[in-house]
Amino acid sequence: TSLHKKRLRVESPRSFSLSLSRFLFSSIPPQEALNPKGYSDLVSIWRGIWGAGMEEPGQLKRAFIDSLAGALAGGISRTVTSPLDVIKIRFQVQLEPTSSWALLQRDMYRPSKYTGILQASKDIFREEGLAGFWRGNVPALLMYMPYTAIQFTVLHKLKTFAAGSSRSEDHLQLSPYLSYVSGALAGCAATIGSYPFDLLRTILASQGEPKIYPNMRSAFFDIIQTRGIRGLYAGLTPTLVEIIPYAGLQFGSYDTFKRWMMAWNRYRNSKLGLYEEDNSASSFQLFLCGFAAGTCAKAVCHPLDVVKKRFQIEGLQRHPKYGARIENQTYKSMLHAFREIVAKEGFAGLYKGIFPSLVKSAPAGAVTFVAYEYISDWLESILT
């Protein structure tokens, strides 16, 4: 029997709709899912993937655990790391070079608002108070909680299909390539489902004082009035281009590091003469795996994140003290944005905010994975 979930309608620049129920649940048996030749279209193949393993007992409960644990883990991680995220966004949307040498080289006389993490922290605290470090956190939570819920649920479905089992132990036996692909696809599904909140978070976090938008509601209606529904999806293309390698690297490397930790535990126990069946990673080891995975993913994908942020704040009204404004249609495409940033700001422009981004992404990844593992285990224990 098909499980009917609430449909989530997503308006893209091309006004298409997406039903997560069609993605996550269907009644096609796994035997048919593994043989897609008889399907009439690509959607049917995808339905076969999501239906794989649904006939195993407890699959609905597993989906509930994944989504709830993912949402709570995402909310905790986002709130804890919000100050670093705000600082990172301020750097990324600042057109002026951050060093005085770059300023002289390009004959630019306007000084940069933010030049370093410590200086930015002091300025934000002095001008906006402690609350300034959590600016945009409400839309960030509204974005990140459904994002991580969708991401972990879809990830588990994909791994269940690939491994032929819903057991997490079997998922660890998947190749790094399959972990990468599963993470990338899960990231895409989560991004499409939560993107407008990501856009609102970026706008509210970047505006500074005095505020142009006093709250999320005013920002939402202003975007609708000035840019239409398309405005809520400004920067969606570079975001999807970014999330494929980012989510793939994050989940793929996390699984790899976790396997290495378990192998190390087996080796250490054998050396000590302790032949234990449970060689699972400790909470500290999981934290290290998430820390390393977040660092690897962000270091590789940061330039794409800078380009995404520039598209998201095109046309945003800000106080002049925060630097030059990015006008509408400044960038015609992703490639044009890369060229413009390099031409006007140097290659360093593609790495604006890299340090606070790494400082934020590493603990954010660690907190997300550790919180997910523990909340998932706790939910499983009370629901069985």
C-alpha positions as CSV (number, residue, x, y, z in Angstrom):
1,T,0.0,0.0,0.0
2,S,1.3,3.4,-0.9
3,L,2.0,5.8,2.0
4,H,0.6,9.2,1.2
5,K,2.6,12.1,2.6
6,K,1.8,15.7,2.5
7,R,2.8,17.2,-0.8
8,L,5.4,19.9,-0.8
9,R,5.1,22.3,-3.7
10,V,8.2,24.1,-4.7
11,E,8.1,26.9,-7.2
12,S,11.4,27.2,-9.2
13,P,12.3,29.7,-11.9
14,R,10.5,27.4,-14.2
15,S,7.5,27.0,-11.9
16,F,7.8,23.2,-11.4
17,S,6.3,21.2,-8.5
18,L,7.9,18.4,-6.6
19,S,6.1,15.9,-4.5
20,L,8.3,14.4,-1.8
21,S,5.8,11.6,-1.3
22,R,6.5,10.5,-4.8
23,F,10.2,10.4,-4.1
24,L,10.2,8.8,-0.6
25,F,7.4,6.3,-0.6
26,S,5.9,4.0,-3.2
27,S,4.6,0.4,-3.5
28,I,6.9,-0.8,-6.2
29,P,8.6,-4.0,-4.9
30,P,12.4,-4.1,-4.8
31,Q,12.6,-6.8,-7.5
32,E,11.1,-4.4,-10.0
33,A,13.2,-1.5,-8.7
34,L,16.3,-3.4,-9.7
35,N,15.0,-3.9,-13.2
36,P,13.9,-0.6,-14.6
37,K,13.5,-1.7,-18.2
38,G,9.8,-1.8,-18.1
39,Y,9.3,1.7,-16.8
40,S,7.8,4.3,-19.0
41,D,9.7,7.3,-17.6
42,L,12.5,8.4,-15.3
43,V,10.1,9.2,-12.5
44,S,9.1,5.5,-12.3
45,I,12.7,4.5,-11.9
46,W,13.1,7.0,-9.0
47,R,9.9,5.6,-7.4
48,G,11.4,2.2,-7.6
49,I,14.5,3.4,-5.7
50,W,12.4,5.0,-3.0
51,G,10.2,1.9,-2.8
52,A,13.1,-0.4,-2.3
53,G,13.1,-1.8,1.2
54,M,9.8,-0.3,2.2
55,E,8.3,-3.8,2.6
56,E,10.9,-4.5,5.4
57,P,9.2,-4.1,8.8
58,G,9.5,-0.8,10.4
59,Q,10.5,1.3,7.4
60,L,7.9,4.0,8.2
61,K,9.3,4.2,11.7
62,R,12.8,4.4,10.3
63,A,11.8,7.3,8.0
64,F,10.3,9.1,11.0
65,I,13.4,8.5,13.1
66,D,15.7,9.8,10.3
67,S,13.6,12.9,9.6
68,L,13.1,13.9,13.3
69,A,16.7,13.1,14.3
70,G,17.9,15.1,11.2
71,A,15.7,18.1,12.0
72,L,16.8,18.2,15.7
73,A,20.4,17.7,14.8
74,G,20.2,20.5,12.2
75,G,18.5,22.9,14.6
76,I,21.2,22.3,17.3
77,S,24.1,22.7,14.9
78,R,22.7,25.8,13.3
79,T,22.0,27.6,16.6
80,V,25.4,26.8,18.1
81,T,27.3,28.0,15.0
82,S,25.2,31.0,14.0
83,P,27.7,33.7,15.1
84,L,30.4,32.3,12.8
85,D,27.8,31.9,10.0
86,V,26.8,35.6,10.3
87,I,30.5,36.7,10.2
88,K,31.1,34.4,7.2
89,I,28.1,35.9,5.3
90,R,29.3,39.5,6.0
91,F,32.6,38.7,4.4
92,Q,31.2,36.9,1.4
93,V,28.8,39.7,0.4
94,Q,31.4,42.5,0.9
95,L,32.7,43.6,-2.5
96,E,35.7,45.5,-1.2
97,P,38.9,43.6,-0.8
98,T,39.7,42.8,2.8
99,S,43.4,43.7,2.7
100,S,44.8,47.3,2.4
101,W,47.4,46.0,-0.2
102,A,44.6,44.8,-2.5
103,L,42.8,48.0,-1.9
104,L,45.8,50.1,-3.1
105,Q,46.5,47.7,-6.1
106,R,43.0,48.3,-7.4
107,D,42.8,52.0,-6.8
108,M,39.8,51.6,-4.5
109,Y,39.6,54.2,-1.8
110,R,36.6,53.0,0.2
111,P,37.9,51.0,3.2
112,S,36.4,47.6,3.8
113,K,33.9,47.3,6.6
114,Y,35.2,44.0,7.8
115,T,38.9,43.0,7.6
116,G,39.2,40.1,10.1
117,I,37.2,37.8,12.3
118,L,38.1,39.5,15.6
119,Q,37.5,43.0,14.1
120,A,34.2,41.9,12.6
121,S,33.1,40.3,15.9
122,K,33.8,43.6,17.7
123,D,32.0,45.7,15.1
124,I,28.9,43.5,15.1
125,F,28.7,43.4,18.9
126,R,29.2,47.2,19.2
127,E,26.7,48.1,16.5
128,E,24.1,45.4,16.8
129,G,24.6,43.8,20.2
130,L,24.7,40.1,21.1
131,A,21.5,39.5,19.1
132,G,23.4,40.5,15.9
133,F,25.3,37.2,16.0
134,W,22.0,35.4,15.6
135,R,20.6,37.6,12.9
136,G,18.6,35.5,10.4
137,N,18.6,32.5,12.8
138,V,14.8,32.0,12.6
139,P,14.7,31.5,8.8
140,A,18.0,29.6,9.2
141,L,16.3,27.1,11.5
142,L,13.2,27.0,9.2
143,M,15.6,26.2,6.4
144,Y,18.1,23.9,8.1
145,M,15.7,21.8,10.1
146,P,13.6,20.6,7.1
147,Y,16.8,20.5,5.1
148,T,18.5,18.0,7.4
149,A,15.3,16.1,7.9
150,I,14.9,15.6,4.2
151,Q,18.6,15.0,3.7
152,F,19.0,12.2,6.2
153,T,15.7,10.6,5.2
154,V,16.6,10.5,1.5
155,L,20.1,9.5,2.3
156,H,18.9,6.5,4.3
157,K,16.5,5.5,1.5
158,L,19.3,5.7,-1.1
159,K,21.7,3.7,1.1
160,T,19.0,1.1,1.7
161,F,18.5,0.7,-2.0
162,A,22.2,0.4,-2.7
163,A,23.0,-1.9,0.2
164,G,19.8,-4.0,-0.1
165,S,19.3,-3.6,3.6
166,S,18.1,-0.9,6.0
167,R,20.7,-1.7,8.6
168,S,23.2,1.1,9.3
169,E,26.0,-1.5,9.7
170,D,25.4,-2.7,6.2
171,H,25.4,0.9,4.9
172,L,29.0,1.3,6.2
173,Q,30.1,-1.4,3.8
174,L,29.1,0.7,0.7
175,S,31.9,2.0,-1.4
176,P,33.0,5.7,-1.0
177,Y,31.7,6.3,-4.5
178,L,28.2,5.2,-3.5
179,S,28.3,7.2,-0.3
180,Y,29.3,10.3,-2.3
181,V,26.5,9.8,-4.9
182,S,23.9,9.2,-2.1
183,G,25.0,12.3,-0.2
184,A,24.9,14.4,-3.4
185,L,21.4,13.3,-4.3
186,A,20.2,13.7,-0.8
187,G,21.6,17.2,-0.7
188,C,19.9,18.2,-3.9
189,A,16.5,17.0,-2.6
190,A,17.0,18.8,0.7
191,T,18.1,22.1,-1.1
192,I,15.1,22.3,-3.4
193,G,12.7,21.6,-0.5
194,S,14.1,24.4,1.8
195,Y,15.7,26.9,-0.5
196,P,13.5,30.0,0.1
197,F,14.4,30.0,3.8
198,D,18.1,29.8,2.9
199,L,17.6,32.9,0.8
200,L,15.8,34.8,3.6
201,R,18.5,33.7,6.1
202,T,21.2,35.2,3.9
203,I,19.4,38.5,3.3
204,L,18.6,39.0,7.0
205,A,22.1,38.0,8.1
206,S,23.9,40.3,5.6
207,Q,21.8,43.5,6.1
208,G,23.4,44.8,9.3
209,E,22.2,48.0,11.1
210,P,20.1,50.0,10.4
211,K,17.8,47.2,9.3
212,I,16.2,47.4,5.9
213,Y,13.9,44.4,6.8
214,P,12.8,44.3,10.4
215,N,11.7,40.6,10.2
216,M,11.4,37.6,7.9
217,R,7.9,38.5,6.9
218,S,8.8,42.0,5.5
219,A,11.7,40.5,3.6
220,F,9.5,37.8,2.1
221,F,6.8,40.2,0.8
222,D,9.4,42.7,-0.5
223,I,11.0,40.0,-2.6
224,I,7.6,38.9,-3.9
225,Q,6.7,42.4,-4.8
226,T,10.0,43.5,-6.4
227,R,11.2,40.2,-8.0
228,G,8.2,37.9,-8.0
229,I,8.2,34.2,-7.1
230,R,11.5,33.8,-9.0
231,G,13.1,36.1,-6.5
232,L,12.7,33.4,-3.8
233,Y,14.9,31.1,-5.9
234,A,17.6,33.6,-6.8
235,G,20.9,31.7,-6.8
236,L,19.2,28.2,-6.9
237,T,21.4,27.0,-9.8
238,P,24.8,27.8,-8.2
239,T,23.4,26.4,-4.9
240,L,22.6,23.1,-6.6
241,V,26.0,23.1,-8.4
242,E,27.6,23.7,-5.0
243,I,25.6,21.2,-3.0
244,I,26.4,18.2,-5.2
245,P,30.2,18.2,-4.4
246,Y,29.6,19.6,-0.9
247,A,27.0,17.1,0.3
248,G,28.8,14.3,-1.6
249,L,32.1,15.1,0.0
250,Q,30.7,15.6,3.5
251,F,28.7,12.3,3.7
252,G,31.2,10.3,1.6
253,S,34.2,11.4,3.7
254,Y,32.2,11.0,6.9
255,D,31.5,7.4,6.1
256,T,35.1,6.8,5.1
257,F,36.5,8.4,8.3
258,K,33.9,6.4,10.4
259,R,35.1,3.1,8.7
260,W,38.7,4.0,9.5
261,M,37.8,4.7,13.1
262,M,36.1,1.3,13.5
263,A,39.0,-0.4,11.8
264,W,41.4,1.4,14.2
265,N,39.2,0.2,17.2
266,R,39.4,-3.4,16.0
267,Y,43.1,-3.1,15.6
268,R,43.6,-1.5,19.0
269,N,41.4,-4.1,20.7
270,S,43.2,-7.0,19.1
271,K,46.5,-5.6,20.2
272,L,45.2,-5.4,23.8
273,G,43.8,-8.9,23.5
274,L,40.2,-7.6,23.7
275,Y,38.2,-9.3,21.0
276,E,35.0,-7.3,21.3
277,E,32.1,-7.6,18.9
278,D,31.3,-3.9,19.2
279,N,34.0,-1.8,17.6
280,S,31.7,1.2,17.0
281,A,33.1,4.7,17.2
282,S,32.9,6.7,20.4
283,S,31.2,10.0,20.6
284,F,34.6,11.8,20.5
285,Q,35.6,9.7,17.4
286,L,32.3,10.6,15.7
287,F,32.9,14.3,16.5
288,L,36.4,14.0,14.9
289,C,34.9,12.3,11.8
290,G,32.3,15.0,11.4
291,F,34.9,17.7,12.0
292,A,37.2,16.4,9.3
293,A,34.3,15.8,6.9
294,G,33.0,19.4,7.3
295,T,36.5,20.8,6.8
296,C,37.1,18.8,3.6
297,A,33.8,19.7,2.0
298,K,33.9,23.4,2.8
299,A,37.6,23.9,1.8
300,V,36.8,22.5,-1.7
301,C,33.4,24.2,-2.3
302,H,33.9,27.6,-0.7
303,P,34.2,29.6,-4.0
304,L,30.8,28.2,-5.1
305,D,29.3,29.3,-1.8
306,V,30.6,32.9,-2.4
307,V,29.0,33.0,-5.9
308,K,25.8,31.7,-4.5
309,K,25.7,34.4,-1.8
310,R,26.3,37.1,-4.4
311,F,23.3,35.9,-6.4
312,Q,21.1,35.8,-3.3
313,I,21.7,39.4,-2.3
314,E,21.4,41.0,-5.8
315,G,19.4,44.2,-5.4
316,L,19.4,44.1,-1.6
317,Q,19.3,47.5,0.0
318,R,21.9,48.0,2.7
319,H,23.4,50.9,4.5
320,P,26.3,52.4,2.6
321,K,28.7,51.8,5.5
322,Y,28.5,48.1,4.6
323,G,30.1,48.7,1.2
324,A,29.0,48.7,-2.4
325,R,25.6,47.3,-3.3
326,I,25.2,44.4,-5.8
327,E,22.7,45.7,-8.3
328,N,20.1,43.5,-10.0
329,Q,21.5,41.5,-13.0
330,T,25.1,42.2,-12.0
331,Y,25.9,38.6,-12.8
332,K,24.5,37.0,-15.9
333,S,25.6,33.5,-15.1
334,M,27.8,31.5,-12.7
335,L,30.7,31.7,-15.1
336,H,30.2,35.5,-15.5
337,A,30.1,35.8,-11.7
338,F,33.4,33.9,-11.3
339,R,35.0,36.1,-14.0
340,E,33.8,39.4,-12.4
341,I,34.9,38.4,-8.9
342,V,38.3,37.4,-10.1
343,A,38.7,40.5,-12.3
344,K,37.6,43.0,-9.6
345,E,38.6,41.3,-6.4
346,G,41.3,38.9,-7.4
347,F,41.3,35.2,-6.7
348,A,41.2,36.1,-3.0
349,G,37.6,37.3,-3.7
350,L,36.5,33.7,-4.2
351,Y,37.8,32.8,-0.8
352,K,36.3,35.7,1.2
353,G,35.1,34.4,4.6
354,I,37.0,31.1,4.1
355,F,38.5,31.2,7.6
356,P,35.2,31.8,9.5
357,S,33.6,29.4,7.1
358,L,36.1,26.6,8.0
359,V,35.9,27.5,11.7
360,K,32.1,27.2,11.5
361,S,31.7,24.3,9.1
362,A,34.0,21.9,11.0
363,P,32.2,22.1,14.3
364,A,28.8,22.4,12.6
365,G,29.5,19.1,10.7
366,A,30.7,17.5,13.9
367,V,27.7,18.6,16.0
368,T,25.3,17.6,13.3
369,F,26.6,14.1,12.9
370,V,27.1,13.4,16.6
371,A,23.6,14.8,17.5
372,Y,22.0,12.8,14.7
373,E,23.7,9.6,15.8
374,Y,22.7,10.0,19.4
375,I,19.1,11.3,18.8
376,S,18.6,8.5,16.2
377,D,19.7,5.8,18.7
378,W,17.6,7.4,21.4
379,L,14.5,7.5,19.3
380,E,15.1,4.0,18.1
381,S,15.3,2.8,21.8
382,I,12.1,4.4,22.9
383,L,10.1,3.5,19.8
384,T,10.9,-0.2,19.9
